[in-house]
């Protein structure tokens, strides 16, 4: 199968969250399973790309779309990167979506409209890549979500005749890609698709809604989240449409790249270990304490957070739980960035309790790996979580996670109290302060019983969270999308 995977970010080239990790691992696994995978990604400023580079393909200016170039790179993992080079749109000092001040780029509609348009073109007989046309265009999140609309539009034009089916993956429904409705002129969206049955969302244009309306198949990143987004509580205004398209909606749990996230082989760890020999984990705990400026106290339970520092991630709940953690003699290490008020509150707490709390604002890949390996337990009290990856990393690294009962957290963590024989962590009874407090009490009691804690660690490390099963599930969805597009 010829698969085009269109994404606004892909690790290690550019990453702001879990989408970057998924975009690196899923296409590689699909290629490993024998499929011809091309990954379309904007050529952002400062990207370092390795692999065999082919001749670029010119994309002439057309209407509002500036001239661009497709640069193929055959990466070592078997995937062909198609870098969408357009310096006027992508060569900027900020991030993929925001400028250096953290504000959305004013021309994001054009920047990501172009990405979606090129993705759709690669699924038609007029594909700009000589000798290659996709069977499936797999678009990811709102920045690529116009691709299904453009493919549907092309089906009405006899000279273009798309050969590709369209699949849209929702990584987080809360990011809907909202723009003023007059952006529809810029993006070339037909008038008859600008209403409530098309791209319109409360008077604005929603790129994500466009994709949901026109995709041949829709996926999201866990079975529970697929159910949750069909409810008013979690559907952010799109639940009715998702219920109407429930027959096209599939929940597939994300995996992790076990070539990168494996404590037995992780090159970013000072001490490697496995479930049969855990000495390295205790040594990593000391290394994490030293790096974080905390006392190297083995008898202090060390909790960790690696996250965007937002209320969605329950960081305010972690702040509320600090009195219990501190009274129990625990330590807390936090890595992340996000809402200024939460950053300031965490920083103040670290200044007040420097022997128990350490906070690093920003992101550091090496420190993230050391935290997963060195912490005793991992906190993820998210109010909603489409999938989550850190709870998967934590189980693989023998660091039992404490999670809210939502989305992919519910799907991937087995509660130690409900199932002592197979438990891998602690699932909160409710995604609130009371739920976190009760789960912390259970976790602290278990930590004080080394045989019980060791059982939790071994159970988690024995789980298989690799991408192969999930990739096969995506292939089944691709086949269904192709049948639906005929």
TORKOL-4160 file (C-alpha; in steps of 0.2 Angstrom, whole numbers, padded with zeros to 4 digits, m for minus):
486
<pt num="1" X="0000" Y="0000" Z="0000"/>
<pt num="2" X="0006" Y="0018" Z="m0004"/>
<pt num="3" X="0003" Y="0028" Z="0012"/>
<pt num="4" X="0005" Y="0047" Z="0013"/>
<pt num="5" X="0007" Y="0052" Z="0032"/>
<pt num="6" X="0004" Y="0071" Z="0033"/>
<pt num="7" X="0009" Y="0079" Z="0049"/>
<pt num="8" X="0015" Y="0096" Z="0056"/>
<pt num="9" X="0028" Y="0088" Z="0067"/>
<pt num="10" X="0039" Y="0073" Z="0068"/>
<pt num="11" X="0052" Y="0069" Z="0080"/>
<pt num="12" X="0067" Y="0071" Z="0081"/>
<pt num="13" X="0066" Y="0085" Z="0067"/>
<pt num="14" X="0052" Y="0095" Z="0076"/>
<pt num="15" X="0041" Y="0090" Z="0091"/>
<pt num="16" X="0030" Y="0100" Z="0103"/>
<pt num="17" X="0021" Y="0085" Z="0110"/>
<pt num="18" X="0015" Y="0067" Z="0108"/>
<pt num="19" X="0010" Y="0070" Z="0089"/>
<pt num="20" X="0029" Y="0071" Z="0085"/>
<pt num="21" X="0033" Y="0055" Z="0093"/>
<pt num="22" X="0018" Y="0046" Z="0084"/>
<pt num="23" X="0023" Y="0053" Z="0068"/>
<pt num="24" X="0041" Y="0046" Z="0070"/>
<pt num="25" X="0035" Y="0029" Z="0076"/>
<pt num="26" X="0019" Y="0024" Z="0067"/>
<pt num="27" X="0026" Y="0027" Z="0049"/>
<pt num="28" X="0042" Y="0018" Z="0053"/>
<pt num="29" X="0032" Y="0003" Z="0059"/>
<pt num="30" X="0021" Y="0003" Z="0043"/>
<pt num="31" X="0036" Y="0004" Z="0032"/>
<pt num="32" X="0043" Y="m0011" Z="0042"/>
<pt num="33" X="0027" Y="m0021" Z="0038"/>
<pt num="34" X="0031" Y="m0019" Z="0020"/>
<pt num="35" X="0022" Y="m0003" Z="0015"/>
<pt num="36" X="0028" Y="0011" Z="0004"/>
<pt num="37" X="0027" Y="0026" Z="0016"/>
<pt num="38" X="0030" Y="0044" Z="0012"/>
<pt num="39" X="0029" Y="0057" Z="0027"/>
<pt num="40" X="0024" Y="0075" Z="0022"/>
<pt num="41" X="0032" Y="0088" Z="0034"/>
<pt num="42" X="0035" Y="0107" Z="0033"/>
<pt num="43" X="0054" Y="0111" Z="0031"/>
<pt num="44" X="0055" Y="0122" Z="0047"/>
<pt num="45" X="0070" Y="0133" Z="0051"/>
<pt num="46" X="0084" Y="0123" Z="0060"/>
<pt num="47" X="0079" Y="0106" Z="0056"/>
<pt num="48" X="0093" Y="0093" Z="0054"/>
<pt num="49" X="0088" Y="0079" Z="0043"/>
<pt num="50" X="0099" Y="0064" Z="0039"/>
<pt num="51" X="0097" Y="0052" Z="0025"/>
<pt num="52" X="0099" Y="0051" Z="0006"/>
<pt num="53" X="0092" Y="0067" Z="m0002"/>
<pt num="54" X="0084" Y="0066" Z="m0019"/>
<pt num="55" X="0080" Y="0080" Z="m0032"/>
<pt num="56" X="0067" Y="0093" Z="m0027"/>
<pt num="57" X="0051" Y="0094" Z="m0036"/>
<pt num="58" X="0045" Y="0112" Z="m0040"/>
<pt num="59" X="0027" Y="0117" Z="m0035"/>
<pt num="60" X="0023" Y="0133" Z="m0044"/>
<pt num="61" X="0013" Y="0147" Z="m0036"/>
<pt num="62" X="m0005" Y="0146" Z="m0039"/>
<pt num="63" X="m0018" Y="0159" Z="m0033"/>
<pt num="64" X="m0014" Y="0163" Z="m0015"/>
<pt num="65" X="m0002" Y="0148" Z="m0013"/>
<pt num="66" X="0016" Y="0153" Z="m0014"/>
<pt num="67" X="0029" Y="0143" Z="m0024"/>
<pt num="68" X="0036" Y="0129" Z="m0014"/>
<pt num="69" X="0047" Y="0113" Z="m0017"/>
<pt num="70" X="0045" Y="0095" Z="m0012"/>
<pt num="71" X="0062" Y="0088" Z="m0006"/>
<pt num="72" X="0062" Y="0069" Z="m0004"/>
<pt num="73" X="0074" Y="0062" Z="0009"/>
<pt num="74" X="0075" Y="0043" Z="0011"/>
<pt num="75" X="0077" Y="0041" Z="0030"/>
<pt num="76" X="0086" Y="0026" Z="0038"/>
<pt num="77" X="0070" Y="0020" Z="0045"/>
<pt num="78" X="0063" Y="0016" Z="0028"/>
<pt num="79" X="0051" Y="0031" Z="0027"/>
<pt num="80" X="0053" Y="0044" Z="0013"/>
<pt num="81" X="0052" Y="0061" Z="0020"/>
<pt num="82" X="0044" Y="0074" Z="0009"/>
<pt num="83" X="0050" Y="0091" Z="0016"/>
<pt num="84" X="0038" Y="0105" Z="0010"/>
<pt num="85" X="0050" Y="0119" Z="0008"/>
<pt num="86" X="0043" Y="0136" Z="0007"/>
<pt num="87" X="0054" Y="0148" Z="0016"/>
<pt num="88" X="0041" Y="0162" Z="0016"/>
<pt num="89" X="0029" Y="0151" Z="0027"/>
<pt num="90" X="0040" Y="0140" Z="0037"/>
<pt num="91" X="0058" Y="0147" Z="0039"/>
<pt num="92" X="0054" Y="0157" Z="0055"/>
<pt num="93" X="0062" Y="0159" Z="0072"/>
<pt num="94" X="0047" Y="0153" Z="0082"/>
<pt num="95" X="0039" Y="0136" Z="0083"/>
<pt num="96" X="0028" Y="0126" Z="0071"/>
<pt num="97" X="0013" Y="0136" Z="0076"/>
<pt num="98" X="0018" Y="0151" Z="0086"/>
<pt num="99" X="0031" Y="0165" Z="0085"/>
<pt num="100" X="0045" Y="0168" Z="0098"/>
<pt num="101" X="0032" Y="0177" Z="0109"/>
<pt num="102" X="0021" Y="0162" Z="0110"/>
<pt num="103" X="0007" Y="0170" Z="0098"/>
<pt num="104" X="m0001" Y="0161" Z="0084"/>
<pt num="105" X="0006" Y="0166" Z="0067"/>
<pt num="106" X="m0006" Y="0177" Z="0058"/>
<pt num="107" X="m0005" Y="0167" Z="0042"/>
<pt num="108" X="m0007" Y="0150" Z="0050"/>
<pt num="109" X="m0022" Y="0147" Z="0039"/>
<pt num="110" X="m0011" Y="0149" Z="0023"/>
<pt num="111" X="0004" Y="0139" Z="0031"/>
<pt num="112" X="m0006" Y="0124" Z="0035"/>
<pt num="113" X="m0019" Y="0126" Z="0021"/>
<pt num="114" X="m0004" Y="0123" Z="0009"/>
<pt num="115" X="0002" Y="0108" Z="0019"/>
<pt num="116" X="m0016" Y="0100" Z="0017"/>
<pt num="117" X="m0017" Y="0105" Z="m0001"/>
<pt num="118" X="m0001" Y="0097" Z="m0006"/>
<pt num="119" X="m0006" Y="0081" Z="0004"/>
<pt num="120" X="m0022" Y="0080" Z="m0006"/>
<pt num="121" X="m0013" Y="0083" Z="m0022"/>
<pt num="122" X="m0001" Y="0068" Z="m0018"/>
<pt num="123" X="m0017" Y="0057" Z="m0018"/>
<pt num="124" X="m0023" Y="0062" Z="m0036"/>
<pt num="125" X="m0017" Y="0057" Z="m0054"/>
<pt num="126" X="m0010" Y="0075" Z="m0054"/>
<pt num="127" X="0002" Y="0070" Z="m0040"/>
<pt num="128" X="0017" Y="0082" Z="m0041"/>
<pt num="129" X="0029" Y="0067" Z="m0036"/>
<pt num="130" X="0034" Y="0058" Z="m0052"/>
<pt num="131" X="0029" Y="0040" Z="m0052"/>
<pt num="132" X="0021" Y="0040" Z="m0035"/>
<pt num="133" X="0002" Y="0043" Z="m0030"/>
<pt num="134" X="m0004" Y="0038" Z="m0013"/>
<pt num="135" X="m0018" Y="0025" Z="m0010"/>
<pt num="136" X="m0021" Y="0033" Z="0007"/>
<pt num="137" X="m0019" Y="0051" Z="0013"/>
<pt num="138" X="m0017" Y="0050" Z="0032"/>
<pt num="139" X="m0020" Y="0067" Z="0039"/>
<pt num="140" X="m0016" Y="0072" Z="0057"/>
<pt num="141" X="m0024" Y="0085" Z="0068"/>
<pt num="142" X="m0031" Y="0102" Z="0062"/>
<pt num="143" X="m0015" Y="0107" Z="0053"/>
<pt num="144" X="m0018" Y="0094" Z="0040"/>
<pt num="145" X="m0037" Y="0092" Z="0041"/>
<pt num="146" X="m0042" Y="0101" Z="0025"/>
<pt num="147" X="m0034" Y="0087" Z="0015"/>
<pt num="148" X="m0050" Y="0076" Z="0016"/>
<pt num="149" X="m0060" Y="0091" Z="0010"/>
<pt num="150" X="m0048" Y="0094" Z="m0004"/>
<pt num="151" X="m0048" Y="0076" Z="m0010"/>
<pt num="152" X="m0068" Y="0077" Z="m0009"/>
<pt num="153" X="m0067" Y="0092" Z="m0020"/>
<pt num="154" X="m0055" Y="0084" Z="m0032"/>
<pt num="155" X="m0067" Y="0069" Z="m0034"/>
<pt num="156" X="m0079" Y="0081" Z="m0043"/>
<pt num="157" X="m0066" Y="0087" Z="m0055"/>
<pt num="158" X="m0064" Y="0074" Z="m0069"/>
<pt num="159" X="m0046" Y="0079" Z="m0073"/>
<pt num="160" X="m0040" Y="0076" Z="m0055"/>
<pt num="161" X="m0048" Y="0060" Z="m0051"/>
<pt num="162" X="m0041" Y="0056" Z="m0034"/>
<pt num="163" X="m0035" Y="0038" Z="m0031"/>
<pt num="164" X="m0032" Y="0040" Z="m0012"/>
<pt num="165" X="m0044" Y="0037" Z="0002"/>
<pt num="166" X="m0043" Y="0050" Z="0017"/>
<pt num="167" X="m0040" Y="0046" Z="0035"/>
<pt num="168" X="m0040" Y="0059" Z="0048"/>
<pt num="169" X="m0033" Y="0056" Z="0066"/>
<pt num="170" X="m0038" Y="0067" Z="0080"/>
<pt num="171" X="m0024" Y="0068" Z="0093"/>
<pt num="172" X="m0033" Y="0081" Z="0103"/>
<pt num="173" X="m0051" Y="0087" Z="0099"/>
<pt num="174" X="m0048" Y="0103" Z="0109"/>
<pt num="175" X="m0037" Y="0110" Z="0095"/>
<pt num="176" X="m0050" Y="0114" Z="0081"/>
<pt num="177" X="m0040" Y="0125" Z="0069"/>
<pt num="178" X="m0052" Y="0140" Z="0071"/>
<pt num="179" X="m0050" Y="0155" Z="0059"/>
<pt num="180" X="m0062" Y="0169" Z="0053"/>
<pt num="181" X="m0074" Y="0163" Z="0039"/>
<pt num="182" X="m0067" Y="0174" Z="0026"/>
<pt num="183" X="m0051" Y="0163" Z="0026"/>
<pt num="184" X="m0062" Y="0151" Z="0016"/>
<pt num="185" X="m0059" Y="0162" Z="0001"/>
<pt num="186" X="m0040" Y="0161" Z="0004"/>
<pt num="187" X="m0041" Y="0142" Z="0005"/>
<pt num="188" X="m0053" Y="0139" Z="m0010"/>
<pt num="189" X="m0067" Y="0131" Z="0000"/>
<pt num="190" X="m0083" Y="0131" Z="m0011"/>
<pt num="191" X="m0098" Y="0141" Z="m0005"/>
<pt num="192" X="m0109" Y="0126" Z="m0003"/>
<pt num="193" X="m0097" Y="0119" Z="0010"/>
<pt num="194" X="m0096" Y="0134" Z="0021"/>
<pt num="195" X="m0112" Y="0131" Z="0031"/>
<pt num="196" X="m0116" Y="0120" Z="0046"/>
<pt num="197" X="m0114" Y="0104" Z="0036"/>
<pt num="198" X="m0097" Y="0109" Z="0030"/>
<pt num="199" X="m0083" Y="0119" Z="0039"/>
<pt num="200" X="m0093" Y="0132" Z="0049"/>
<pt num="201" X="m0091" Y="0131" Z="0068"/>
<pt num="202" X="m0101" Y="0145" Z="0077"/>
<pt num="203" X="m0097" Y="0158" Z="0064"/>
<pt num="204" X="m0079" Y="0153" Z="0061"/>
<pt num="205" X="m0070" Y="0141" Z="0050"/>
<pt num="206" X="m0064" Y="0125" Z="0058"/>
<pt num="207" X="m0051" Y="0115" Z="0049"/>
<pt num="208" X="m0053" Y="0100" Z="0060"/>
<pt num="209" X="m0072" Y="0100" Z="0057"/>
<pt num="210" X="m0069" Y="0100" Z="0038"/>
<pt num="211" X="m0058" Y="0085" Z="0040"/>
<pt num="212" X="m0071" Y="0076" Z="0051"/>
<pt num="213" X="m0085" Y="0080" Z="0039"/>
<pt num="214" X="m0076" Y="0074" Z="0023"/>
<pt num="215" X="m0064" Y="0060" Z="0029"/>
<pt num="216" X="m0067" Y="0042" Z="0023"/>
<pt num="217" X="m0062" Y="0036" Z="0040"/>
<pt num="218" X="m0058" Y="0045" Z="0057"/>
<pt num="219" X="m0047" Y="0038" Z="0070"/>
<pt num="220" X="m0042" Y="0044" Z="0087"/>
<pt num="221" X="m0028" Y="0038" Z="0099"/>
<pt num="222" X="m0037" Y="0027" Z="0111"/>
<pt num="223" X="m0054" Y="0018" Z="0112"/>
<pt num="224" X="m0060" Y="0027" Z="0128"/>
<pt num="225" X="m0057" Y="0044" Z="0120"/>
<pt num="226" X="m0066" Y="0039" Z="0104"/>
<pt num="227" X="m0081" Y="0036" Z="0116"/>
<pt num="228" X="m0078" Y="0052" Z="0126"/>
<pt num="229" X="m0078" Y="0064" Z="0112"/>
<pt num="230" X="m0095" Y="0058" Z="0107"/>
<pt num="231" X="m0102" Y="0066" Z="0123"/>
<pt num="232" X="m0106" Y="0084" Z="0127"/>
<pt num="233" X="m0094" Y="0084" Z="0141"/>
<pt num="234" X="m0079" Y="0080" Z="0130"/>
<pt num="235" X="m0085" Y="0084" Z="0112"/>
<pt num="236" X="m0080" Y="0103" Z="0113"/>
<pt num="237" X="m0096" Y="0106" Z="0102"/>
<pt num="238" X="m0092" Y="0093" Z="0089"/>
<pt num="239" X="m0100" Y="0078" Z="0098"/>
<pt num="240" X="m0116" Y="0078" Z="0088"/>
<pt num="241" X="m0106" Y="0077" Z="0071"/>
<pt num="242" X="m0095" Y="0063" Z="0079"/>
<pt num="243" X="m0110" Y="0053" Z="0084"/>
<pt num="244" X="m0117" Y="0055" Z="0067"/>
<pt num="245" X="m0101" Y="0048" Z="0059"/>
<pt num="246" X="m0098" Y="0035" Z="0073"/>
<pt num="247" X="m0098" Y="0021" Z="0060"/>
<pt num="248" X="m0082" Y="0029" Z="0053"/>
<pt num="249" X="m0074" Y="0033" Z="0070"/>
<pt num="250" X="m0061" Y="0021" Z="0077"/>
<pt num="251" X="m0051" Y="0022" Z="0093"/>
<pt num="252" X="m0033" Y="0014" Z="0092"/>
<pt num="253" X="m0021" Y="0016" Z="0106"/>
<pt num="254" X="m0005" Y="0024" Z="0103"/>
<pt num="255" X="0011" Y="0013" Z="0105"/>
<pt num="256" X="0029" Y="0018" Z="0110"/>
<pt num="257" X="0045" Y="0017" Z="0100"/>
<pt num="258" X="0054" Y="0003" Z="0110"/>
<pt num="259" X="0070" Y="0006" Z="0100"/>
<pt num="260" X="0070" Y="0023" Z="0109"/>
<pt num="261" X="0061" Y="0020" Z="0125"/>
<pt num="262" X="0069" Y="0004" Z="0133"/>
<pt num="263" X="0078" Y="0005" Z="0149"/>
<pt num="264" X="0089" Y="m0009" Z="0144"/>
<pt num="265" X="0096" Y="0000" Z="0129"/>
<pt num="266" X="0093" Y="0018" Z="0132"/>
<pt num="267" X="0109" Y="0028" Z="0128"/>
<pt num="268" X="0102" Y="0043" Z="0137"/>
<pt num="269" X="0103" Y="0034" Z="0154"/>
<pt num="270" X="0118" Y="0034" Z="0165"/>
<pt num="271" X="0113" Y="0016" Z="0171"/>
<pt num="272" X="0104" Y="0004" Z="0161"/>
<pt num="273" X="0093" Y="m0010" Z="0168"/>
<pt num="274" X="0079" Y="m0023" Z="0165"/>
<pt num="275" X="0065" Y="m0031" Z="0175"/>
<pt num="276" X="0077" Y="m0045" Z="0180"/>
<pt num="277" X="0090" Y="m0033" Z="0186"/>
<pt num="278" X="0084" Y="m0017" Z="0194"/>
<pt num="279" X="0100" Y="m0011" Z="0202"/>
<pt num="280" X="0102" Y="0002" Z="0188"/>
<pt num="281" X="0085" Y="0010" Z="0192"/>
<pt num="282" X="0091" Y="0014" Z="0210"/>
<pt num="283" X="0107" Y="0021" Z="0203"/>
<pt num="284" X="0097" Y="0032" Z="0191"/>
<pt num="285" X="0086" Y="0038" Z="0205"/>
<pt num="286" X="0102" Y="0045" Z="0214"/>
<pt num="287" X="0108" Y="0052" Z="0197"/>
<pt num="288" X="0091" Y="0061" Z="0195"/>
<pt num="289" X="0092" Y="0068" Z="0213"/>
<pt num="290" X="0110" Y="0074" Z="0210"/>
<pt num="291" X="0105" Y="0083" Z="0194"/>
<pt num="292" X="0089" Y="0090" Z="0202"/>
<pt num="293" X="0099" Y="0097" Z="0217"/>
<pt num="294" X="0089" Y="0085" Z="0229"/>
<pt num="295" X="0096" Y="0075" Z="0243"/>
<pt num="296" X="0101" Y="0057" Z="0238"/>
<pt num="297" X="0089" Y="0049" Z="0249"/>
<pt num="298" X="0084" Y="0032" Z="0244"/>
<pt num="299" X="0070" Y="0031" Z="0257"/>
<pt num="300" X="0061" Y="0046" Z="0251"/>
<pt num="301" X="0048" Y="0041" Z="0238"/>
<pt num="302" X="0052" Y="0051" Z="0222"/>
<pt num="303" X="0037" Y="0057" Z="0212"/>
<pt num="304" X="0038" Y="0065" Z="0194"/>
<pt num="305" X="0029" Y="0075" Z="0181"/>
<pt num="306" X="0034" Y="0077" Z="0163"/>
<pt num="307" X="0021" Y="0087" Z="0155"/>
<pt num="308" X="0014" Y="0103" Z="0148"/>
<pt num="309" X="0010" Y="0113" Z="0163"/>
<pt num="310" X="m0009" Y="0116" Z="0161"/>
<pt num="311" X="m0025" Y="0113" Z="0170"/>
<pt num="312" X="m0030" Y="0100" Z="0157"/>
<pt num="313" X="m0015" Y="0090" Z="0163"/>
<pt num="314" X="m0020" Y="0092" Z="0181"/>
<pt num="315" X="m0005" Y="0101" Z="0186"/>
<pt num="316" X="m0016" Y="0112" Z="0198"/>
<pt num="317" X="m0021" Y="0095" Z="0206"/>
<pt num="318" X="m0003" Y="0091" Z="0209"/>
<pt num="319" X="0000" Y="0108" Z="0217"/>
<pt num="320" X="m0015" Y="0104" Z="0228"/>
<pt num="321" X="m0007" Y="0087" Z="0233"/>
<pt num="322" X="0009" Y="0095" Z="0239"/>
<pt num="323" X="0005" Y="0095" Z="0257"/>
<pt num="324" X="0002" Y="0077" Z="0258"/>
<pt num="325" X="0017" Y="0073" Z="0248"/>
<pt num="326" X="0028" Y="0084" Z="0258"/>
<pt num="327" X="0021" Y="0077" Z="0274"/>
<pt num="328" X="0025" Y="0060" Z="0269"/>
<pt num="329" X="0044" Y="0065" Z="0266"/>
<pt num="330" X="0042" Y="0063" Z="0247"/>
<pt num="331" X="0052" Y="0072" Z="0233"/>
<pt num="332" X="0044" Y="0079" Z="0217"/>
<pt num="333" X="0053" Y="0082" Z="0201"/>
<pt num="334" X="0044" Y="0092" Z="0187"/>
<pt num="335" X="0049" Y="0095" Z="0169"/>
<pt num="336" X="0038" Y="0105" Z="0157"/>
<pt num="337" X="0032" Y="0122" Z="0152"/>
<pt num="338" X="0015" Y="0130" Z="0150"/>
<pt num="339" X="0003" Y="0141" Z="0159"/>
<pt num="340" X="0012" Y="0156" Z="0167"/>
<pt num="341" X="0002" Y="0154" Z="0184"/>
<pt num="342" X="0006" Y="0136" Z="0186"/>
<pt num="343" X="0024" Y="0139" Z="0181"/>
<pt num="344" X="0025" Y="0152" Z="0194"/>
<pt num="345" X="0017" Y="0142" Z="0208"/>
<pt num="346" X="0028" Y="0127" Z="0205"/>
<pt num="347" X="0044" Y="0138" Z="0205"/>
<pt num="348" X="0038" Y="0146" Z="0221"/>
<pt num="349" X="0035" Y="0129" Z="0229"/>
<pt num="350" X="0053" Y="0123" Z="0224"/>
<pt num="351" X="0060" Y="0139" Z="0231"/>
<pt num="352" X="0051" Y="0136" Z="0248"/>
<pt num="353" X="0055" Y="0117" Z="0248"/>
<pt num="354" X="0072" Y="0115" Z="0239"/>
<pt num="355" X="0076" Y="0098" Z="0248"/>
<pt num="356" X="0060" Y="0091" Z="0242"/>
<pt num="357" X="0054" Y="0099" Z="0225"/>
<pt num="358" X="0064" Y="0103" Z="0209"/>
<pt num="359" X="0056" Y="0111" Z="0194"/>
<pt num="360" X="0064" Y="0113" Z="0177"/>
<pt num="361" X="0055" Y="0124" Z="0165"/>
<pt num="362" X="0056" Y="0120" Z="0147"/>
<pt num="363" X="0060" Y="0103" Z="0139"/>
<pt num="364" X="0075" Y="0092" Z="0139"/>
<pt num="365" X="0075" Y="0075" Z="0131"/>
<pt num="366" X="0089" Y="0068" Z="0141"/>
<pt num="367" X="0081" Y="0074" Z="0157"/>
<pt num="368" X="0064" Y="0067" Z="0152"/>
<pt num="369" X="0072" Y="0050" Z="0150"/>
<pt num="370" X="0081" Y="0051" Z="0167"/>
<pt num="371" X="0065" Y="0056" Z="0176"/>
<pt num="372" X="0056" Y="0041" Z="0169"/>
<pt num="373" X="0071" Y="0029" Z="0174"/>
<pt num="374" X="0075" Y="0038" Z="0191"/>
<pt num="375" X="0057" Y="0042" Z="0198"/>
<pt num="376" X="0048" Y="0030" Z="0209"/>
<pt num="377" X="0031" Y="0035" Z="0203"/>
<pt num="378" X="0024" Y="0046" Z="0189"/>
<pt num="379" X="0009" Y="0058" Z="0191"/>
<pt num="380" X="m0003" Y="0060" Z="0177"/>
<pt num="381" X="m0020" Y="0067" Z="0184"/>
<pt num="382" X="m0026" Y="0074" Z="0168"/>
<pt num="383" X="m0044" Y="0080" Z="0166"/>
<pt num="384" X="m0044" Y="0073" Z="0149"/>
<pt num="385" X="m0031" Y="0063" Z="0139"/>
<pt num="386" X="m0033" Y="0057" Z="0122"/>
<pt num="387" X="m0020" Y="0044" Z="0124"/>
<pt num="388" X="m0005" Y="0050" Z="0134"/>
<pt num="389" X="0013" Y="0042" Z="0131"/>
<pt num="390" X="0021" Y="0045" Z="0148"/>
<pt num="391" X="0011" Y="0032" Z="0157"/>
<pt num="392" X="0017" Y="0020" Z="0144"/>
<pt num="393" X="0035" Y="0025" Z="0146"/>
<pt num="394" X="0033" Y="0025" Z="0164"/>
<pt num="395" X="0027" Y="0007" Z="0164"/>
<pt num="396" X="0041" Y="0001" Z="0153"/>
<pt num="397" X="0054" Y="0010" Z="0165"/>
<pt num="398" X="0047" Y="0002" Z="0180"/>
<pt num="399" X="0039" Y="0018" Z="0187"/>
<pt num="400" X="0021" Y="0015" Z="0191"/>
<pt num="401" X="0010" Y="0029" Z="0185"/>
<pt num="402" X="m0004" Y="0037" Z="0195"/>
<pt num="403" X="m0017" Y="0042" Z="0182"/>
<pt num="404" X="m0035" Y="0049" Z="0180"/>
<pt num="405" X="m0048" Y="0037" Z="0174"/>
<pt num="406" X="m0049" Y="0046" Z="0157"/>
<pt num="407" X="m0045" Y="0042" Z="0138"/>
<pt num="408" X="m0029" Y="0032" Z="0135"/>
<pt num="409" X="m0024" Y="0032" Z="0153"/>
<pt num="410" X="m0039" Y="0022" Z="0158"/>
<pt num="411" X="m0035" Y="0010" Z="0143"/>
<pt num="412" X="m0017" Y="0007" Z="0147"/>
<pt num="413" X="m0015" Y="0006" Z="0166"/>
<pt num="414" X="m0021" Y="m0008" Z="0176"/>
<pt num="415" X="m0026" Y="m0003" Z="0194"/>
<pt num="416" X="m0016" Y="m0011" Z="0207"/>
<pt num="417" X="m0030" Y="m0011" Z="0220"/>
<pt num="418" X="m0043" Y="m0018" Z="0208"/>
<pt num="419" X="m0032" Y="m0031" Z="0201"/>
<pt num="420" X="m0017" Y="m0035" Z="0212"/>
<pt num="421" X="m0010" Y="m0049" Z="0202"/>
<pt num="422" X="m0009" Y="m0039" Z="0186"/>
<pt num="423" X="m0009" Y="m0021" Z="0192"/>
<pt num="424" X="0004" Y="m0009" Z="0184"/>
<pt num="425" X="m0001" Y="0008" Z="0192"/>
<pt num="426" X="m0015" Y="0017" Z="0201"/>
<pt num="427" X="m0031" Y="0023" Z="0193"/>
<pt num="428" X="m0039" Y="0038" Z="0202"/>
<pt num="429" X="m0058" Y="0035" Z="0206"/>
<pt num="430" X="m0061" Y="0053" Z="0198"/>
<pt num="431" X="m0051" Y="0066" Z="0189"/>
<pt num="432" X="m0051" Y="0078" Z="0204"/>
<pt num="433" X="m0042" Y="0083" Z="0220"/>
<pt num="434" X="m0051" Y="0069" Z="0230"/>
<pt num="435" X="m0047" Y="0056" Z="0217"/>
<pt num="436" X="m0028" Y="0061" Z="0217"/>
<pt num="437" X="m0027" Y="0061" Z="0235"/>
<pt num="438" X="m0035" Y="0044" Z="0237"/>
<pt num="439" X="m0024" Y="0037" Z="0224"/>
<pt num="440" X="m0008" Y="0044" Z="0232"/>
<pt num="441" X="m0012" Y="0036" Z="0248"/>
<pt num="442" X="m0014" Y="0019" Z="0240"/>
<pt num="443" X="0003" Y="0022" Z="0231"/>
<pt num="444" X="0012" Y="0027" Z="0246"/>
<pt num="445" X="0006" Y="0012" Z="0256"/>
<pt num="446" X="0011" Y="0001" Z="0242"/>
<pt num="447" X="0029" Y="0009" Z="0240"/>
<pt num="448" X="0032" Y="0005" Z="0259"/>
<pt num="449" X="0029" Y="m0013" Z="0255"/>
<pt num="450" X="0044" Y="m0017" Z="0243"/>
<pt num="451" X="0038" Y="m0034" Z="0237"/>
<pt num="452" X="0021" Y="m0026" Z="0232"/>
<pt num="453" X="0030" Y="m0012" Z="0223"/>
<pt num="454" X="0042" Y="m0024" Z="0215"/>
<pt num="455" X="0027" Y="m0034" Z="0208"/>
<pt num="456" X="0020" Y="m0018" Z="0201"/>
<pt num="457" X="0036" Y="m0013" Z="0192"/>
<pt num="458" X="0038" Y="m0030" Z="0185"/>
<pt num="459" X="0020" Y="m0031" Z="0179"/>
<pt num="460" X="0022" Y="m0014" Z="0170"/>
<pt num="461" X="0039" Y="m0019" Z="0162"/>
<pt num="462" X="0032" Y="m0035" Z="0155"/>
<pt num="463" X="0018" Y="m0026" Z="0145"/>
<pt num="464" X="0020" Y="m0024" Z="0127"/>
<pt num="465" X="0017" Y="m0006" Z="0121"/>
<pt num="466" X="0026" Y="m0007" Z="0104"/>
<pt num="467" X="0018" Y="m0001" Z="0088"/>
<pt num="468" X="0016" Y="m0017" Z="0078"/>
<pt num="469" X="m0002" Y="m0021" Z="0084"/>
<pt num="470" X="m0008" Y="m0003" Z="0082"/>
<pt num="471" X="0000" Y="m0001" Z="0065"/>
<pt num="472" X="m0010" Y="m0017" Z="0060"/>
<pt num="473" X="m0026" Y="m0009" Z="0066"/>
<pt num="474" X="m0022" Y="0007" Z="0056"/>
<pt num="475" X="m0019" Y="m0004" Z="0040"/>
<pt num="476" X="m0037" Y="m0012" Z="0043"/>
<pt num="477" X="m0044" Y="0006" Z="0044"/>
<pt num="478" X="m0035" Y="0011" Z="0028"/>
<pt num="479" X="m0043" Y="m0004" Z="0019"/>
<pt num="480" X="m0060" Y="0001" Z="0026"/>
<pt num="481" X="m0057" Y="0019" Z="0020"/>
<pt num="482" X="m0052" Y="0013" Z="0003"/>
<pt num="483" X="m0068" Y="0003" Z="0001"/>
<pt num="484" X="m0079" Y="0018" Z="0007"/>
<pt num="485" X="m0070" Y="0030" Z="m0005"/>
<pt num="486" X="m0075" Y="0019" Z="m0020"/>
